[in-house]
Structures are given as structure tokens and as C-alpha cells.
Amino acid sequence: MLKNTRRLLNLGPLLTTVWAAFPVASATAEREVLDLLRLPGASPAYCSDVRLPLSDLNALTDGNTQTAVVLTFNPKPVWEIIFSLGNETCTPQRLEIQLATTLGEPGSEAGGRVEAAVTDMSDRVGFQDLWSMPWFKAAGVQSVDLPGQAARWIRLRFTPPAGAGQVRLAEVRVWGVAGRPKSLYQFKETPAQALDVLRQVKSAAGEASLSQTEQALFADMRDGSLHAFLPVEAALIASGVHDAGARKVYLEKLNAWAQTARRETAACATPLAKAERLLAWMHAGPARNGYQPTQSSLAVLLDEQTFNCVSVTLLFNYLARSLDLDTRAVEVPTHVFSVIYGKDGGTCDVETTSAGGVDPGAHPEVVRGLLAEKQLVYVSARNPEMRREVGELGLAAAVYYNRGVLCSQEKKYPEALKADFCCLSLDPEFPQAVQNTLATLNNWSLSLVEQKQYAEAVRVVTSGMDLVPQDLGFQDTRRLVYTRWAEEARQAGRTEEALAILRQAALADPGGDFERRQAWVFIAPAALLSEQKQWARALALDAPGRERLPPAARAEWEAWRQGTYLTWMQAALGKQDFADAAQAMETACREAPQSTEYAQNLAFVVQSWAVALYRRQGRPPAEALLQRYHDRFPGAWMSQAAAGYAGVVVEDLRRDPDFAARAASVLADCEPFLGAAPGVNELLQGFYEQAAQEHMQNRDFAGAADIYRCAQASFPQDPHWRQGEEAARAQAQRLSAGDEPVKPSRTEDPAVGKSADAYDARGQAALGHAAWSQATAIYDEALQRYPQHARLQNNAGAAWDQWAEAEIRQKHWDAALTACEQALSRALNPEHFKQKIIYLVQTGGQESLQAEDVTSAGPWLRRQRRRFVELKALPAMISVLYTRALGDLPLDDTKRYLSRGRDLLKGRQQALDAPQPDEELVKTWCDRFAQDGLDRHNWQAALDILAAARSLLPYDEHLRRNEVAVWNIWAQTFIQASQWDLAEGIYTQALQRFPQESIFINNLNYCKSQKEDKVYK
């Protein structure tokens, strides 16, 4: 999160970070966006070209690009049109202009400007500029976002490109919403009432409260206007003059100056001449002692004749209105100045801090002086997006605002908050004041944390949450306070206090996970021992806390213990220290005797230990180990470990000429500790069958017959082995007689074919020749005859399974899936084939995702998901495949990371038929690469990934905030090196991406203010 800081009007360099969690109002929330110029009551109200009937201007808003209006710039150099929106006040948000002609070679600006202004007063006065944009040379749609401003009339002013006498304009659209802009004021209480909420916060810093005069002032403001006070009195009260008698003296002084100003300007014939003379006289008299950056007080100006932009603008506007000049104030980043409105609707800026500040845009030396002498940046009307027009009360609010900034910088937080809310009482739409109020509350609470005044910090941040319940920044800060508070108590050994703090936090913030965190009061010291690999001490240390924990914490405690036991086991296995790994699992089993996971892991350790002993020392010590653990931990899992060990030993005998006999001997020796292990018989039968089939495929029919004979001795009740031996010996006889072995045929003697055993023998013979289709057909026929025959069912499933395995070896995933699908359709070993299908989809999908072109993976996986819709595990498995593939993307190739990542995210969306890419996965993909870019100072790479992620999730605030932060961090590297041109370039690019981002606007102007040789025009 970016650091919270504040901004002071006219206090020099702008601090370059802002309150990142400021809740920006959305003007479009719950309101339909419309083309305002096509509302039922909208119509052209004025056109500067009197030769053009107003009805002809409807061609600009008819939605037909084939109709156009010709803008003629002769004799007037500017073409202007005003649209009425009828009786409804609206909020314009976006301007679109569509040319019908090309002004030159595409790809660059053609010169000239298009400017937008609005008013809700009348069709000729009160217009406030919103934005301006250049013409571009190519024909087509040009657009720009507009800041929210109430409008009943919209004025568009067109200045032509150089040398263009006419421009053909096809369409004009102004997108927006009905109704006034949503207020920027985010607090649940009114500003004055907000101070009452804050009075619950008692602190050594003191408590600020409203004076009786301030209370009366804000009570007078309840309907938005003053009745009992004059606006200039509000400025004096903001300056600290609460006594009515003192204000009367100041007002008399102001009136005296106003009379002098009238005499000084009596000979002036025009409003601008009056303004010029007034400003010059002010700087020679009432403001003669000069500029002081922090001097916002009107009272101090009246007493000492010193000023800054706020106080001198207050004075100028008061005196100018006494001369019948229509003056208002304009707020720009870190500065305010005046603007004079003429009766024709035209305006003229006045830089009040300079004696020659009337129309500064026409006087570059004035602009240079502002920058060089006062570090002030003039923002002309050509940049309306950076200007906010305020009235008399807005200027008084600015006095309070600057007082709040100074108090906050001095860490006088109660006084700062009072000043902030007084400011908002006069100007609730002052965006910086809203931001600074949030930042003050947050910074105050963080300051208290640093002072270890945790209870006070909780009260401060909770007061902020009472005022702005929706603010996530306060929620995060309160969680931080509680966490730091509890952790300090824990580290000091105050266990009961730490638990009490976390219980209090859980009640205050049920979603803050504080109930679970109570476990860590006991876990934390144990975790430290765990990190030092002192496993037994760690697990013993947290035991006393078990019974004192609530359910969520107890679950956390148990999860930690389980994870620690498993980590202990894995660390020991990594060192081949099987005794230590076994001790970990034995201890776990004694603690939780009902846990199948611990028992299974102990069995795995014992199996691995036994196999290692067998490899190093032979069978006797390995089987002694198995017997010992079987006696101590009897049960299926330990029998499974023995079966696994036996399988390894038997597998090593595979190439032994006397395989069958030796395998039987191994299993006989292991029988005492094999117990009733599930699958032991199947294990041996599998070995027999696999060995026999290998002999059959190598045409060693006599060897196959011997294996079938051994199998028959082990399993005398199963006729399969006798039939296999007979079939193998028959083939051996044919081979010895010089005849080619006979392939199984379905045209044998019907009398034989009706026998289940004969069916089985024929099926096995077909499998011996890898005749998969023939074998499965035989078993289909057999099961039609004997549908309940268990061995036929088992062997039929095995036939499909062997077919699938043969296809798997060739990586024919679709064919293997078909074999499994066929087995499922026949209800042959369903659980086995379901698992095999999941494995096949996983393996095939993983292979596709590892290929150079990953785009085919999505359709293939979607097809399998739809094909096996009853397998509920497939969607989750597919999601994991894509998550792993994204996580495996190398960070050293930006282009590949972006393009392949996008393909993977879209592929996942396609595979799962998701309406949009997975939000968390996009963020994980983005954040991983962006963080790497930040770590390596590869800012462009971080921005590229953020832009790519935002193209997938265009409205995600997390991504937007991070992109803004990266732009700002990048520029900060140049600011710290005083490379102002480079920083300015970064902010200029950033504003193209985020045209209304105040942090970029503010900091760009700060960079410009540092370039003393820059001339602003």
C-alpha cells in the first residue's frame, strides 16, 4: 500500500504519495449510461455560425455518420455550439467526436482543439471548462473522459487545425448519466456531526472541539448557504477570528480598502483594466509585505500584509466584487487563483500572487516568476481537467484545509481533524480534504501504534470506521493494530493479555480471522523451535494451550501440529534418516490413534525403510523391521507397507528364470506380517499374469506354462491358471512341431464356446497377441452369456485396461480414453476406470499444456469434461493443470510470459466454459511477474503484465491500484535523482493511461515546478 500523506495548497513541493484506499465515488453506480445529446428534451440551443439553422445541427446527434455538418472558421477563428439537455440536470462523463474527413496523414495531432464546458445556470453564463483535446489527423472517433460536473447545457468549442478553413463533423456524442454527480463526500455523518463522533477519542494529543462561533457558522450552513454570516466572515473565522468584535474591525478595514480600490479603479474603462489596476494596487498596499508559502490567514494579511495564494485570492475576490467584477476561485494542484467572468461568458484568469498576474497565459514572464520565486505552477484553461472552480466558501474552506495540513505535519492530529471537517463543512466536495481526513485518521492510529498506545489506536481507527464504514483502509489498519498489540503482549510473555486482545478483536471484527489467530499465541514460540528443527520440543511446547482455544483456533492448532509432524517426517526422509522419520509418525500416531493419515504415513516410512535395508543388507533385516512394526502397529496400513515391500522384492525377480517359485517363496516369507492386507492376492496374481504374458509375447510358451502352473498351485480354486497353462502348452506343442501358433478364433466349437472357462481362455489368448478388439469382443459375448460371472467381469475389465495401457504407451490419449469409456459403459470396475480417466485427462492435458502451442489444450480438455460430465473431480483437476502451467512460466522472457499466460488463462476459461477468466488466477499470474519486474526495476515489464491482466479484468480495482502504484514508483526513482524531465515523461505517459488520476496530475505539476528554466505558456 502507498504511504498516506497530505497536500497543502501553496506550500511548495507536493508530497508524492497519496492515501491509496481513498473511496472514489462512482458516478455511474446504479445509473444507466446514456447519450445525453439524444435525450428526449435535448436540442441545439446556440451556434456561433448564424448562417446555419439550428435544425441542421441535429445531423450531429442523429446516429447517422453519413450526415455531417460543415464547421466554417471564416471569419471567426472559433466555431461554437451549445446543446440544451432540457429540464433535466445530467452528469457528462465522456465526449466523442467523429470526423467525416481526414485532416492529414494519420497517426498524429493535426493541431487545434476541441473544448467542452458545462453549466446548470443558463445557456450563456456560468460555463465551467471540463476538458480539451486536440484534433487528430485521421478520420474516425476521438474521445476523452470528462470529470463529473452537473450540466443542463453543454458547450463545445472548436478551434481549427492550422490552415483548415472548414472541417466536416459527422457525429457528436456525450455519454453520461441522468442526475447530478455523486458526491465526493464519503462520510456517514455531516462534517460538524463527524466531530461529535471523534470526541469519543481521548488522547494525550488533546481533544479539539468547535468554538461556539464555528458551531453557529456551520448551523447557518445547513441548507448550503449562509444567512447570518457573510462569506468573508467565514474566511475570517477559518483564520481563527472567532470574536464578533474582532471580526467587525477586520470587516471595517476591508470596507475601507474596498472604497480605496473603487477610487483607484474609477478611471478604468473595462473589467480587465479594473482587475489589472486592482491587483497592482493590492501588491503596492494591502499585500505589500510579500509572499509567504504558509500564510493562508486573511486576518494575518489584514494585519501584516503578507499572503499566500489562498489569502491573497480571498482579498482580491472580495475587493473585485465590490467593483462589480464577477470573480470566482480556481483550485489546481497545490495552488489557487482567481478567474473573472465577462458578461459574454468569456473568462480571464488572474494569478493573484503576482502584481501583473491578469491573463498570465499572455505574459510568460509572469508564469516564469511564479515558478522561480514561489514554486507555483500556473494551469491554464487549456487543461480544464486539472482545475476545480470554487466559490467564496470554497476559499474559506481552503484556509481550514491548510491549517489541517500543517497540524498533521506537526502530528497534532485532533486539531488537524477539526480543521479538515471544518473545511468540509464549507466545501463538502473538496476532494483533497476528504483524502486528507482519511489519511489523518489512519496516520494518527499508526503513530499511536509506534508509541505502543494500542488501545488509543483502536479507538482512533474505529472512529474512522464509524464515519466511513465502507473504507477498507481503516479495516486493514485496525487489524494491524490488534495484531501488533497482541504480538507485543505475547512476546513479553503476557499470554492471558494476548488472548484477551485477540478475543476483543474477534468481537469487533468477525471477518478478521482473530479467532483462528489465538492459536498462534501458543504456536509462535513452538514454530521458532520448529524452524530450528527441534521438532519434539516444538510439539511439546504448545500442548498446554490446547484446551483454552475456541474451535477455529483449535483447528488451527491441530493443523499446525499435523503440518509439523509431516514436516519433521519429510525432513528426516530427505536425509534418509528413517528412524527419525518413524519416530515423528509414531509420536503422531500415539497422539491421534484414530488418524488414518498418520498411520498411512508411518506405513510409508516403514516401507521405505524396509526397502532401503533390503537394498543395502538383504531381506532378513528388512523383514525383521516389518515384523517389528507389524507387531506394534497391527492393521491394514502396515500390511500394505509389507505388501509394497514384497512387491519391490518380487519385481526384482522378474528376469529370474525361476521367477514364479522364488516369488511364491518371498510372499510365503512375508505372510506373517502381510496379514489381511487388501490386494496381496491381487499383487501376486498380477505378477504371475504379467510374467506369463511377457513369456507369451516372446513366444516362450513353455515358460508361460510354468508360470501358470505355479499360479495354479498358489490359487487352486481359480480355474483361470489351469486354462492358461493348457493354452500355453498347446501353443508350445504347435511351435515344437513346426506349426505356427494358432491365433484365437471366434469360430471354435460352439460347445466349447459356451463354457465360461473357454471364453476366458480365448480372451486371454487374444490378449497374448495384443488383439485388443478381439479380446474385448470375446468378453462381451461371454458376459452376455454369464453376466454375473465375477472372474469374467474382472478379466473383461482387465482386457479394456490392457488396451488402454497399450494406447497410453503410444500417447494416444483419446484412444485410451475411449477404452476406459467403453469399460465404464459396461460397468466393469467403475472406480478404477473413473480414476484412470482422470489420470488420462490430466496426463494428456499436461502434455498439451507443455507443447509450444497451448491453444489446442482448452478445446481438448473441454471436450473431455463434457464427455465425462459425471466425473465431478475433472473441473478442479483441469483448473489445477492451468494453475501449475501458469506457475511454471519462466520469468526471464516477457513476451512469452505474457502471450503464453494469456493463452493459458483463455484456455482455462474455454475448458471450463467459464464466463470470464478466473479473477484470482489472473491476479496471481500478474502479481508474480509484476513483483519480479519491480524487484529488478524492470518497470515496463511490470506495466506490461498489469495492462495485460487489466485487458482480461478491466474493472478490477486491485489491478488498477497496482498499475497506478508502478507508474508512481517508476517516476519516484527519477524524482529522487532530481531528473525532472524523465519523471515528467513517466507521469505524462501515465496520464494517457489514467487521464483523471489525481496523483499523476499533482506529481506532474510538482516535477514541472522544479524545472526553473521552463517557460509555461
NORVENPE-V779354 format. One record per residue. RES is the residue in one small letter. SS is DSSP state (H for helix, E for strand, L for the rest). Layout:
RES,SS ; RES,SS
This chain:
m,L ; l,L ; k,L ; n,L ; t,L ; r,L ; r,L ; l,L ; l,L ; n,L ; l,L ; g,L ; p,L ; l,L ; l,L ; t,L ; t,L ; v,L ; w,L ; a,L ; a,L ; f,L ; p,L ; v,L ; a,L ; s,L ; a,L ; t,L ; a,L ; e,L ; r,L ; e,L ; v,L ; l,E ; d,E ; l,H ; l,H ; r,H ; l,L ; p,L ; g,L ; a,L ; s,E ; p,E ; a,E ; y,E ; c,E ; s,L ; d,L ; v,L ; r,L ; l,L ; p,L ; l,H ; s,H ; d,H ; l,H ; n,H ; a,H ; l,H ; t,L ; d,L ; g,L ; n,L ; t,L ; q,L ; t,L ; a,L ; v,E ; v,E ; l,E ; t,E ; f,L ; n,L ; p,L ; k,L ; p,L ; v,E ; w,E ; e,E ; i,E ; i,E ; f,E ; s,E ; l,L ; g,L ; n,L ; e,L ; t,L ; c,E ; t,E ; p,E ; q,E ; r,E ; l,E ; e,E ; i,E ; q,E ; l,E ; a,L ; t,L ; t,L ; l,L ; g,L ; e,L ; p,L ; g,L ; s,L ; e,E ; a,E ; g,E ; g,E ; r,E ; v,E ; e,E ; a,E ; a,E ; v,E ; t,E ; d,L ; m,L ; s,L ; d,L ; r,L ; v,L ; g,L ; f,L ; q,E ; d,E ; l,E ; w,E ; s,E ; m,E ; p,E ; w,E ; f,E ; k,L ; a,L ; a,L ; g,L ; v,E ; q,E ; s,E ; v,E ; d,E ; l,L ; p,L ; g,L ; q,L ; a,E ; a,E ; r,L ; w,E ; i,E ; r,E ; l,E ; r,E ; f,E ; t,E ; p,L ; p,L ; a,L ; g,L ; a,L ; g,L ; q,E ; v,E ; r,E ; l,E ; a,E ; e,E ; v,E ; r,E ; v,E ; w,E ; g,E ; v,E ; a,E ; g,L ; r,L ; p,L ; k,L ; s,L ; l,L ; y,L ; q,L ; f,L ; k,L ; e,L ; t,L ; p,H ; a,H ; q,H ; a,H ; l,H ; d,H ; v,H ; l,H ; r,L ; q,L ; v,L ; k,L ; s,L ; a,L ; a,L ; g,L ; e,L ; a,L ; s,L ; l,L ; s,L ; q,H ; t,H ; e,H ; q,H ; a,H ; l,H ; f,H ; a,H ; d,H ; m,L ; r,L ; d,L ; g,L ; s,L ; l,L ; h,L ; a,L ; f,L ; l,L ; p,H ; v,H ; e,H ; a,H ; a,H ; l,H ; i,H ; a,H ; s,L ; g,L ; v,L ; h,L ; d,L ; a,H ; g,H ; a,H ; r,H ; k,H ; v,H ; y,H ; l,H ; e,H ; k,H ; l,H ; n,H ; a,H ; w,H ; a,H ; q,H ; t,H ; a,H ; r,H ; r,H ; e,H ; t,L ; a,L ; a,L ; c,L ; a,L ; t,L ; p,H ; l,H ; a,H ; k,H ; a,H ; e,H ; r,H ; l,H ; l,H ; a,H ; w,H ; m,H ; h,H ; a,H ; g,L ; p,L ; a,L ; r,L ; n,L ; g,L ; y,E ; q,L ; p,L ; t,L ; q,L ; s,L ; s,L ; l,H ; a,H ; v,H ; l,H ; l,H ; d,H ; e,H ; q,L ; t,L ; f,E ; n,L ; c,H ; v,H ; s,H ; v,H ; t,H ; l,H ; l,H ; f,H ; n,H ; y,H ; l,H ; a,H ; r,H ; s,H ; l,L ; d,L ; l,L ; d,E ; t,E ; r,E ; a,E ; v,E ; e,E ; v,E ; p,L ; t,L ; h,E ; v,E ; f,E ; s,E ; v,E ; i,E ; y,E ; g,L ; k,L ; d,L ; g,L ; g,L ; t,E ; c,E ; d,E ; v,E ; e,L ; t,L ; t,L ; s,L ; a,L ; g,L ; g,L ; v,E ; d,L ; p,H ; g,H ; a,H ; h,L ; p,H ; e,H ; v,H ; v,H ; r,H ; g,H ; l,H ; l,H ; a,H ; e,H ; k,H ; q,L ; l,L ; v,L ; y,L ; v,L ; s,L ; a,H ; r,H ; n,H ; p,H ; e,H ; m,H ; r,L ; r,E ; e,E ; v,E ; g,L ; e,H ; l,H ; g,H ; l,H ; a,H ; a,H ; a,H ; v,H ; y,H ; y,H ; n,H ; r,H ; g,H ; v,H ; l,H ; c,H ; s,H ; q,H ; e,L ; k,L ; k,L ; y,H ; p,H ; e,H ; a,H ; l,H ; k,H ; a,H ; d,H ; f,H ; c,H ; c,H ; l,H ; s,H ; l,H ; d,L ; p,L ; e,L ; f,L ; p,H ; q,H ; a,H ; v,H ; q,H ; n,H ; t,H ; l,H ; a,H ; t,H ; l,H ; n,H ; n,H ; w,H ; s,H ; l,H ; s,H ; l,H ; v,H ; e,H ; q,L ; k,L ; q,L ; y,H ; a,H ; e,H ; a,H ; v,H ; r,H ; v,H ; v,H ; t,H ; s,H ; g,H ; m,H ; d,H ; l,H ; v,L ; p,L ; q,L ; d,L ; l,H ; g,H ; f,H ; q,H ; d,H ; t,H ; r,H ; r,H ; l,H ; v,H ; y,H ; t,H ; r,H ; w,H ; a,H ; e,H ; e,H ; a,H ; r,H ; q,H ; a,L ; g,L ; r,L ; t,H ; e,H ; e,H ; a,H ; l,H ; a,H ; i,H ; l,H ; r,H ; q,H ; a,H ; a,H ; l,H ; a,H ; d,L ; p,H ; g,H ; g,H ; d,L ; f,H ; e,H ; r,H ; r,H ; q,L ; a,L ; w,H ; v,H ; f,H ; i,H ; a,H ; p,H ; a,H ; a,H ; l,H ; l,H ; s,H ; e,H ; q,L ; k,L ; q,L ; w,H ; a,H ; r,H ; a,H ; l,H ; a,H ; l,H ; d,L ; a,H ; p,H ; g,H ; r,H ; e,H ; r,H ; l,L ; p,L ; p,H ; a,H ; a,H ; r,H ; a,H ; e,H ; w,H ; e,H ; a,H ; w,H ; r,H ; q,H ; g,H ; t,H ; y,H ; l,H ; t,H ; w,H ; m,H ; q,H ; a,H ; a,H ; l,H ; g,H ; k,L ; q,L ; d,L ; f,H ; a,H ; d,H ; a,H ; a,H ; q,H ; a,H ; m,H ; e,H ; t,H ; a,H ; c,H ; r,H ; e,H ; a,L ; p,L ; q,L ; s,L ; t,H ; e,H ; y,H ; a,H ; q,H ; n,H ; l,H ; a,H ; f,H ; v,H ; v,H ; q,H ; s,H ; w,H ; a,H ; v,H ; a,H ; l,H ; y,H ; r,H ; r,H ; q,H ; g,L ; r,H ; p,H ; p,H ; a,H ; e,H ; a,H ; l,H ; l,H ; q,H ; r,H ; y,H ; h,H ; d,H ; r,H ; f,L ; p,L ; g,L ; a,H ; w,H ; m,H ; s,H ; q,H ; a,H ; a,H ; a,H ; g,H ; y,H ; a,H ; g,H ; v,H ; v,H ; v,H ; e,H ; d,H ; l,L ; r,L ; r,L ; d,L ; p,L ; d,L ; f,H ; a,H ; a,H ; r,H ; a,H ; a,H ; s,H ; v,H ; l,H ; a,H ; d,H ; c,H ; e,H ; p,H ; f,H ; l,H ; g,L ; a,L ; a,L ; p,L ; g,L ; v,H ; n,H ; e,H ; l,H ; l,H ; q,H ; g,H ; f,H ; y,H ; e,H ; q,H ; a,H ; a,H ; q,H ; e,H ; h,H ; m,H ; q,H ; n,L ; r,L ; d,L ; f,H ; a,H ; g,H ; a,H ; a,H ; d,H ; i,H ; y,H ; r,H ; c,H ; a,H ; q,H ; a,H ; s,H ; f,L ; p,L ; q,L ; d,L ; p,H ; h,H ; w,H ; r,H ; q,H ; g,H ; e,H ; e,H ; a,H ; a,H ; r,H ; a,H ; q,H ; a,H ; q,H ; r,H ; l,H ; s,H ; a,L ; g,L ; d,L ; e,L ; p,L ; v,L ; k,L ; p,L ; s,L ; r,L ; t,L ; e,L ; d,L ; p,H ; a,H ; v,H ; g,H ; k,L ; s,L ; a,H ; d,H ; a,H ; y,H ; d,H ; a,H ; r,H ; g,H ; q,H ; a,H ; a,H ; l,H ; g,H ; h,L ; a,L ; a,L ; w,H ; s,H ; q,H ; a,H ; t,H ; a,H ; i,H ; y,H ; d,H ; e,H ; a,H ; l,H ; q,H ; r,H ; y,L ; p,L ; q,L ; h,L ; a,H ; r,H ; l,H ; q,H ; n,H ; n,H ; a,H ; g,H ; a,H ; a,H ; w,H ; d,H ; q,H ; w,H ; a,H ; e,H ; a,H ; e,H ; i,H ; r,H ; q,L ; k,L ; h,L ; w,H ; d,H ; a,H ; a,H ; l,H ; t,H ; a,H ; c,H ; e,H ; q,H ; a,H ; l,H ; s,H ; r,L ; a,L ; l,L ; n,L ; p,H ; e,H ; h,H ; f,H ; k,H ; q,H ; k,H ; i,H ; i,H ; y,H ; l,H ; v,H ; q,H ; t,H ; g,H ; g,H ; q,H ; e,H ; s,H ; l,H ; q,H ; a,L ; e,L ; d,L ; v,L ; t,H ; s,H ; a,H ; g,H ; p,H ; w,H ; l,H ; r,H ; r,H ; q,H ; r,H ; r,H ; r,H ; f,L ; v,L ; e,L ; l,L ; k,L ; a,H ; l,H ; p,H ; a,H ; m,H ; i,H ; s,H ; v,H ; l,H ; y,H ; t,H ; r,H ; a,H ; l,H ; g,H ; d,L ; l,L ; p,L ; l,L ; d,L ; d,L ; t,H ; k,H ; r,H ; y,H ; l,H ; s,H ; r,H ; g,H ; r,H ; d,H ; l,H ; l,H ; k,H ; g,H ; r,H ; q,H ; q,H ; a,H ; l,L ; d,L ; a,L ; p,L ; q,L ; p,L ; d,L ; e,H ; e,H ; l,H ; v,H ; k,H ; t,H ; w,H ; c,H ; d,H ; r,H ; f,H ; a,H ; q,H ; d,H ; g,H ; l,H ; d,H ; r,L ; h,L ; n,L ; w,H ; q,H ; a,H ; a,H ; l,H ; d,H ; i,H ; l,H ; a,H ; a,H ; a,H ; r,H ; s,H ; l,H ; l,L ; p,L ; y,L ; d,L ; e,H ; h,H ; l,H ; r,H ; r,H ; n,H ; e,H ; v,H ; a,H ; v,H ; w,H ; n,H ; i,H ; w,H ; a,H ; q,H ; t,H ; f,H ; i,H ; q,H ; a,L ; s,L ; q,L ; w,H ; d,H ; l,H ; a,H ; e,H ; g,H ; i,H ; y,H ; t,H ; q,H ; a,H ; l,H ; q,H ; r,H ; f,L ; p,L ; q,L ; e,L ; s,H ; i,H ; f,H ; i,H ; n,H ; n,H ; l,H ; n,H ; y,H ; c,H ; k,H ; s,H ; q,L ; k,L ; e,L ; d,L ; k,L ; v,L ; y,L ; k,L
